[in-house]
Amino acid sequence: MLLAGDIGGTKTLLGVFAPGGPRPQPVVVRAFGTLDYPDLSTMVAEFTSDPTLRDASIDAACFGVAGPVIDRIAALTNVPWRVEGRQVADHFGFARVDLLNDLQAMAYGVTVLTESEVHVLQDGEPLPGGNIGLIAAGTGLGEALLHSVDGRFIPSPSEGGHADFAARNDREIRLLRWLTVEHGRAEVEGVLSGPGLVNIHRVTHDGACRSVTNLESHDRPAAIAAAALERRCAGCVEALEMFVDAYGAEAGNLALRVVSTGGLFVGGGIAPKILPALTDGRFMRAFRAKAPFESLLAAMPVKVVLNAEVALLGAAVFASRPHFSAFTPA
């Protein structure tokens, strides 16, 4: 059996999978509040004590974590955890524990998705041997690259979500200035994430918002998006439009950096929830508006990932591969 995990800033998914084929099959999957636990080992101990797993023999484990991984050690970006693969392996007696950046794990997952698990924004014309890009906004913003090498995709992590935000027009310049004053610098994640949508909302409202009265609650990004999609508040509509414009533009930036002629996936928890706003043309216009490369971008397939457990699946895919250790720092 394989143990896989997707450790996010808000929620963590743990699952035991049966190996076999390109896509391991889930046996038991549970969701946990990440900050409800002091560390990963405590969470794993509770999960593996489930009676349904009493007879499960776990051979390998892999966890996708929201932060950079150096020599199988990760200090999570938005969670006060330090995760060490060797320590977890020793604690539970697993033969091996590997850590991946969460977007790297998601990248392994997108390679085995079916047509029903994605929504197509642009059909495009994928080129054989072309690279693929992956961008995902949720609690934070992640980006990953899938390099096409000798007929297979090799996912590579990045911390592109913490790169500088590039404003493209007057209202984005106003947002850029606000972010710089409030946070010292304007990073892409400060715009393209749940908290990023709240930042935009503050800029598009000169006074109080009647539709979203509590900007400190945990569900405020969802409330802003709902008010915008239902067109109950002009300021919320503008905020979501700015978010989608910036999302499409950054997705296009990533596509150019990767030269993702094999396609680009939009993952994360936000995209499926605002799908009507992504499918009205605004996202793709911003994606393609990269003169002189409009025709190159117009040929790239663009798909929204609908499977909410794709990063968990990707961690299981990585753990199940006979050659997976070759992709892990020694």
Stockholm file with secondary structure:
# STOCKHOLM 1.0

chainA/1-330         MLLAGDIGGTKTLLGVFAPGGPRPQPVVVRAFGTLDYPDLSTMVAEFTSDPTLRDASIDAACFGVAGPVIDRIAALTNVPWRVEGRQVADHFGFARVDLLNDLQAMAYGVTVLTESEVHVLQDGEPLPGGNIGLIAAGTGLGEALLHSVDGRFIPSPSEGGHADFAARNDREIRLLRWLTVEHGRAEVEGVLSGPGLVNIHRVTHDGACRSVTNLESHDRPAAIAAAALERRCAGCVEALEMFVDAYGAEAGNLALRVVSTGGLFVGGGIAPKILPALTDGRFMRAFRAKAPFESLLAAMPVKVVLNAEVALLGAAVFASRPHFSAFTPA
#=GR chainA/1-330 SS CEEEEEECSSEEEEEEEECCSSSCEEEEEEEEEGGGSSSHHHHHHHHHTSGGGTTCCCCEEEEEESSCEETTEEECSSSSCEEEHHHHHHHHTCSEEEEEEHHHHHHHHHTTCCGGGEEEEECCCCCTTCCEEEEEESSSEEEEEEEEETTEEEEEECCGGGSBCCCCSHHHHHHHHHHHHHHSSCBGGGTSSHHHHHHHHHHHCSSCCSSCCCTTSTTHHHHHHHHHHTTCCHHHHHHHHHHHHHHHHHHHHHHHHHTCTTEEEEESSHHHHTHHHHSSSHHHHHHHCCTTCHHHHHTSCEEEECCTTHHHHHHHHHHHCTTGGGGSCC
#=GC SS_cons         CEEEEEECSSEEEEEEEECCSSSCEEEEEEEEEGGGSSSHHHHHHHHHTSGGGTTCCCCEEEEEESSCEETTEEECSSSSCEEEHHHHHHHHTCSEEEEEEHHHHHHHHHTTCCGGGEEEEECCCCCTTCCEEEEEESSSEEEEEEEEETTEEEEEECCGGGSBCCCCSHHHHHHHHHHHHHHSSCBGGGTSSHHHHHHHHHHHCSSCCSSCCCTTSTTHHHHHHHHHHTTCCHHHHHHHHHHHHHHHHHHHHHHHHHTCTTEEEEESSHHHHTHHHHSSSHHHHHHHCCTTCHHHHHTSCEEEECCTTHHHHHHHHHHHCTTGGGGSCC
//
